[in-house]
Amino acid sequence: MLLVNSIYYGEKELKEIFDAVYMGDQFAIFSVAHINALLSITFTIVGIFSVVYFVKDRKFRNILKSIIIIFMIFVEISWHLWAGYAGIWHVNHALPLHLCSLGAILGIWMLFTNSYKIFEVLYFWSFAGSLQAILTPDLRGYNYPHFHYFWYFISHAAVILAVFWMLIVERVRPTWKSLRKVIVLTNLYAIVVYPINLVTGGNYLLLMQKPIVPTLADYLDVWPGYLFWLEIVGILVVTICYLPYAISDSKLFKLITSNLVQQDT
């Protein structure tokens, strides 16, 4: 009898984790579930690169990178399998057309090929898009311990992890040319996605309306004027993402650091 009850409650819990309809408490920004996710992401990324820092062996790093690639592939496929199983997969929201969804796919290919061209774009998409998605998540009503909760945070964090890998292990960095490139390519991509939104009834790239959850978009105009301000804010955010490199490349910064070095010697 105890075994039967255990199996029953185990199946019930699994159903609640993978069910299309979540009946638990609604997710809230900076709630315990959100803070736990942020801490888990931070400790995981710091832990991985702490290991990379102390283990210089290239073979080990290649194996670790392969594990990350395989894991990212599994994460992306798992959502589509779940959405199909739950009966909620639809072209109006499930196509990998959002910057973060496309970024996850590009991140896999970037690590596999060590592509600097992809890095130039993904650096900005990850910190301007994936990071904001983690800080102001739209979980579509799901919460811990539902599958979608885990997938959402892992998928977005994996894009950031991939970019950090290129920055720290492959020792690449963006340039002013990269900043110009991401602005042009993102706008061209939006032009392609807009008619897809019209056909599918979707809101890819948030071109049709603001997200439901609180984001920077809440302070913008109503649609369609909202699109103009979305463009301005987007350019501002990616420029801020490049700011650390702009400062470090400036003559004033180099002069200050040079003087500090001379004083130490």
Long-range contacts (C-beta under 8 A, 24 or more apart in sequence): 16-146, 17-145, 17-146, 17-147, 18-82, 18-85, 18-86, 18-146, 18-147, 19-86, 19-146, 20-86, 20-87, 20-88, 22-141, 22-142, 22-143, 22-146, 22-148, 24-143, 24-146, 25-143, 26-141, 26-143, 27-137, 27-139, 27-141, 27-142, 27-143, 27-144, 27-149, 29-136, 29-137, 29-213, 29-214, 33-143, 33-144, 33-149, 34-137, 36-144, 37-134, 37-144, 37-149, 37-153, 38-134, 38-135, 40-153, 41-134, 41-153, 41-157, 41-160, 44-157, 44-161, 45-157, 45-160, 45-161, 45-164, 48-161, 49-164, 49-168, 52-168, 52-169, 61-169, 65-111, 65-165, 65-169, 68-111, 68-158, 68-161, 68-162, 68-165, 69-108, 69-111, 69-112, 71-158, 72-104, 72-107, 72-108, 72-111, 72-158, 72-162, 73-108, 75-104, 75-151, 75-154, 75-155, 75-158, 76-104, 76-105, 76-108, 76-155, 78-151, 79-148, 79-151, 79-155, 82-147, 82-148, 82-151, 91-200, 91-202, 92-200, 92-201, 92-202, 92-203, 93-202, 93-203, 95-196, 95-200, 95-202, 95-204, 97-193, 97-196, 97-202, 97-204, 97-205, 98-204, 98-205, 99-125, 99-129, 99-130, 99-186, 99-205, 100-125, 100-129, 100-130, 100-133, 100-155, 100-156, 100-159, 103-129, 103-130, 103-159, 104-155, 104-158, 104-159, 107-158, 107-159, 107-162, 107-163, 108-162, 110-162, 110-166, 111-162, 111-165, 111-166, 114-166, 114-170, 116-166, 116-172, 119-163, 119-166, 119-172, 119-174, 120-174, 120-175, 120-177, 120-178, 120-181, 120-182, 121-178, 121-181, 121-182, 121-185, 121-186, 122-159, 122-162, 122-163, 123-163, 123-166, 123-167, 123-174, 123-178, 123-182, 123-241, 124-174, 124-178, 124-179, 124-182, 124-238, 124-241, 124-242, 125-159, 125-182, 125-186, 126-159, 126-160, 126-162, 126-163, 127-160, 127-163, 127-241, 128-234, 128-237, 128-238, 128-241, 130-156, 130-157, 130-159, 130-160, 131-156, 131-160, 132-215, 132-216, 132-237, 134-160, 136-213, 136-214, 136-215, 137-213, 138-211, 138-212, 138-213, 173-245, 174-242, 174-245, 175-245, 176-242, 176-246, 178-242, 179-238, 179-239, 179-242, 182-238, 183-234, 183-235, 183-238, 186-234, 187-231, 206-230
